[in-house]
Amino acid sequence: MVTRNVLAASDPSAREVPKSSALARDMSKKPNRNAATQIDAPRFIDNRRGGENRRGGELAITELGHPSGRPVFFLHGTPGCRVGPLPRGQYLYNHAIRLISFDRPGYGMSSRVEGRSVADGVTDVETIADALGIERFAVAGRSGGGPHALACAALLPQRVTGAAALVTLAPPDAEKLDWYEGMSKHNIEEYQTAESGADRLADYLKPAVANIRRDPGRLIQSFFHELPDSDRRIVANKVIRDSLTNGYAEALRESAWGWIDDSVAYRSSWGFDPADIKVPVRLWHGAEDVFSPVTHTKWLADHIPGADAVIQDSAGHFAAIDALPGILTWLARKDPSTR
């Protein structure tokens, strides 16, 4: 395990990724449609395995970047979906990255899978990879997508070339970790309610979901007062804020079951041991994160063999948006075909 602390993003000599303003400029550029793909309309992958109804239904996916680039699966946060704050297709094309993003079951346009675990998400990735004819690939997860990326790394070592988890949570049974220490009141209440099951959490989230459907910006308003200044500056950027709210709206377009099932899964057995991960792993975390405290990544860094952990000072949860482009290029370099 290697842990590195880096300076705040305001110090250009220490930054590995662009500032929020740079990302906003990249996101606002009109991509070259002849060079890069940015498919707004989703494709659908049949998620029925062996005729078992439990994993029946469809998965909605979107691809960005270079059609023949090195494949990287992006696993979104909670709540989230296949769209949201992602690098532009032109950036990905220039770095020969084929980014595949999809709605986890119950989100957006993907069918719900009741009672799913974190490990069950591996089947979703494998199903999509098989349908697209992709044998080997990397995985990256941001926030709630982090545990799912680590699950792929642990359970698909023959196919995953590298994994990254940004501002991720640690397992609920992480030994000697105070799971709730440093976490916002809002998140503590949600996860403690999740421990009582999906139906109880559905009742708890019902008012919030109704508000978000009327105005997706209400979710940001509800937690803004809990954010450190570093995160407030990021979500105050109109381009990023609009991207976040559009993602929340799409995530909850059919129901809130994706959000509910995610939260229950995080507070239940994950179905794998991070110590079993053998592929290259990079962990990234903002030191001021109040949604998934940095102690979670530090615990994972101590328990995943050979993990490389980057802790960014004076940064919070949403700084992971800026960090993602650099993480994706790191993952692309882990593709054995590029060596």
Secondary structure, 3 states (H helix, E strand, C coil): CEEEEECCCCCCCCCCCCCHHHHHHHHHCCCCCCCCEECCCCEEEECCECCEHHHCCEEEEEEEECCCCEEEEEECCCCCCCCCCCCCHHHHHHCCEEEEEECCCCCCCCCCCCCCCCCCHHHHHHHHHHHHCCCCEEEEEECCHHHHHHHHHHHCCCCEEEEEEECCCCCCCCCCCCCCCCCCHHHHHHHHHHCCCHHHHHHHHHHHHHHHHHCCHHHHHHHHHHCCHHHHHHHCCHHHHHHHHHHHHHHCCCCCHHHHHHHHHHCCCCCCCHHHCCCCEEEEEECCCCCCCHHHHHHHHHHCCCCEEEEECCCCCCCHHHHHHHHHHHHHHCCHHHC
